[in-house]
Amino acid sequence: MSNEQNKVITVSPLAGKPAPREMLVDLTRLEREYYERRPELTVINQWVSFGTSGHRGSSLYGTFNEAHILAIAQAICDYRRSQKINGPLYMGKDTHALSAPAQRTALEVLAANSVETFIQPDDGVTPTPVISRAIIVHNRGLKTGLADGIVITPSHNPPEDGGFKYNPTNGGPADTDVTRWVQDRANELLRANNKRREACAVRYSSQGGDHASGGFHSALRQ
């Protein structure tokens, strides 16, 4: 018998059962902490820290709060300018509780920087590969007006976590040279209390291709 056949599969005793009450996350507190809690900048693990193409953390521990997203989104806008990326940005989010607040924050920053942003209509969620495909399809054959993207997800992390990832013009996860640039710039802004960030209302266009609804439909039919 092979080693593969000898493997014992361990099944969690919670499999197929409702989660115990002590495991449930207080979503109201999670969102409140996202907006109200400020990271302690004397604590290094509360700085922006990019892992696999993005920053992950929880608002409960001061590692994924509005201040982080303001700084990261502005850093991405600054990176786009430094690389002369002036096409649309495709943004998707998952169902983690912190993804929707993070998307709202990021949209304010992108709008303040005049970045045309496409999101799923009706506050919908978007699989990560859809963002990659939208970028690749848009950029096919182009040398200017290239698109990039943001994916708001902590992937397999627990329900109380949030994640914020950047996909450059090649459609895939950002390489370390890009993430280091964005991370360093975001922490610079974080230390400066995000003073460069200018909040503004998200604009809606009649075609849904500005900052709000319907964006992916036109992108994916090309």
Solvent accessible surface area in square Angstrom, and as a share of the most:
residue,aa,sasa,rsa
1,M,185,0.82
2,S,57,0.37
3,N,126,0.65
4,E,123,0.55
5,Q,126,0.56
6,N,86,0.44
7,K,135,0.57
8,V,136,0.78
9,I,151,0.76
10,T,125,0.72
11,V,106,0.61
12,S,59,0.38
13,P,112,0.70
14,L,73,0.36
15,A,58,0.45
16,G,92,0.88
17,K,130,0.55
18,P,125,0.79
19,A,55,0.42
20,P,38,0.24
21,R,207,0.75
22,E,148,0.66
23,M,112,0.50
24,L,111,0.55
25,V,39,0.23
26,D,83,0.43
27,L,105,0.52
28,T,102,0.59
29,R,103,0.37
30,L,0,0.00
31,E,68,0.31
32,R,110,0.40
33,E,35,0.16
34,Y,0,0.00
35,Y,88,0.34
36,E,124,0.55
37,R,85,0.31
38,R,120,0.44
39,P,11,0.07
40,E,101,0.45
41,L,57,0.28
42,T,126,0.73
43,V,60,0.34
44,I,128,0.65
45,N,112,0.57
46,Q,16,0.07
47,W,74,0.26
48,V,2,0.01
49,S,69,0.45
50,F,25,0.11
51,G,54,0.52
52,T,96,0.56
53,S,8,0.05
54,G,0,0.00
55,H,3,0.01
56,R,63,0.23
57,G,12,0.11
58,S,2,0.02
59,S,0,0.00
60,L,28,0.14
61,Y,135,0.51
62,G,0,0.00
63,T,22,0.13
64,F,0,0.00
65,N,0,0.00
66,E,40,0.18
67,A,3,0.02
68,H,0,0.00
69,I,0,0.00
70,L,16,0.08
71,A,0,0.00
72,I,0,0.00
73,A,0,0.00
74,Q,6,0.03
75,A,0,0.00
76,I,0,0.00
77,C,2,0.01
78,D,14,0.07
79,Y,21,0.08
80,R,11,0.04
81,R,124,0.45
82,S,57,0.37
83,Q,96,0.43
84,K,174,0.74
85,I,19,0.09
86,N,113,0.58
87,G,9,0.09
88,P,11,0.07
89,L,0,0.00
90,Y,3,0.01
91,M,0,0.00
92,G,1,0.01
93,K,10,0.04
94,D,32,0.17
95,T,114,0.66
96,H,36,0.16
97,A,36,0.28
98,L,1,0.00
99,S,0,0.00
100,A,27,0.21
101,P,2,0.01
102,A,0,0.00
103,Q,11,0.05
104,R,113,0.41
105,T,2,0.01
106,A,0,0.00
107,L,13,0.07
108,E,52,0.23
109,V,0,0.00
110,L,0,0.00
111,A,3,0.02
112,A,31,0.24
113,N,32,0.16
114,S,90,0.58
115,V,11,0.06
116,E,80,0.36
117,T,0,0.00
118,F,23,0.09
119,I,18,0.09
120,Q,41,0.18
121,P,29,0.18
122,D,138,0.72
123,D,100,0.52
124,G,23,0.22
125,V,72,0.41
126,T,8,0.04
127,P,81,0.51
128,T,61,0.35
129,P,94,0.59
130,V,38,0.22
131,I,0,0.00
132,S,25,0.16
133,R,122,0.45
134,A,0,0.00
135,I,0,0.00
136,I,87,0.44
137,V,6,0.03
138,H,37,0.17
139,N,19,0.10
140,R,154,0.56
141,G,82,0.79
142,L,81,0.40
143,K,188,0.80
144,T,109,0.63
145,G,26,0.25
146,L,46,0.23
147,A,0,0.00
148,D,0,0.00
149,G,0,0.00
150,I,0,0.00
151,V,2,0.01
152,I,0,0.00
153,T,11,0.06
154,P,0,0.00
155,S,47,0.30
156,H,169,0.75
157,N,35,0.18
158,P,69,0.43
159,P,82,0.51
160,E,39,0.17
161,D,19,0.10
162,G,0,0.00
163,G,0,0.00
164,F,0,0.00
165,K,25,0.11
166,Y,1,0.00
167,N,6,0.03
168,P,15,0.09
169,T,38,0.22
170,N,106,0.54
171,G,1,0.01
172,G,21,0.20
173,P,91,0.57
174,A,8,0.07
175,D,98,0.51
176,T,88,0.51
177,D,92,0.48
178,V,16,0.09
179,T,11,0.06
180,R,137,0.50
181,W,92,0.32
182,V,0,0.00
183,Q,46,0.20
184,D,78,0.40
185,R,41,0.15
186,A,0,0.00
187,N,10,0.05
188,E,88,0.39
189,L,6,0.03
190,L,1,0.01
191,R,132,0.48
192,A,47,0.36
193,N,86,0.44
194,N,13,0.07
195,K,161,0.68
196,R,134,0.49
197,R,58,0.21
198,E,120,0.54
199,A,58,0.45
200,C,44,0.27
201,A,85,0.66
202,V,35,0.20
203,R,120,0.44
204,Y,164,0.62
205,S,46,0.30
206,S,124,0.80
207,Q,168,0.75
208,G,7,0.07
209,G,18,0.17
210,D,30,0.16
211,H,1,0.01
212,A,5,0.04
213,S,49,0.32
214,G,20,0.20
215,G,1,0.01
216,F,4,0.02
217,H,100,0.45
218,S,59,0.38
219,A,3,0.02
220,L,56,0.28
221,R,191,0.70
222,Q,126,0.56
